[in-house]
Amino acid sequence: MVTAVQGKEKLSTVTDESGQYNFETMYPGTWEFMVEIFGFATAKRQVEITSTPAPIDWTLELRPRTPVG
């Protein structure tokens, strides 16, 4: 799940099989992005969105394994 927040505006979407995602109605400005994928630590960052779409690359970290028993 990918979520983007700017003020009161909140957009959410899911990635496709290759990890790509798209927001149809995103206004220029600073947005807070959050990427949540099972098994990985949640990633957050602020991104400046302009009128020209550009890819945003993410490096996700695996969650530490919890010992069983």
Secondary structure as UniProt FT lines:
FT   STRAND          2..6
FT   TURN            7..8
FT   STRAND          9..13
FT   TURN            17..18
FT   STRAND          29..35
FT   TURN            38..39
FT   STRAND          43..49
//
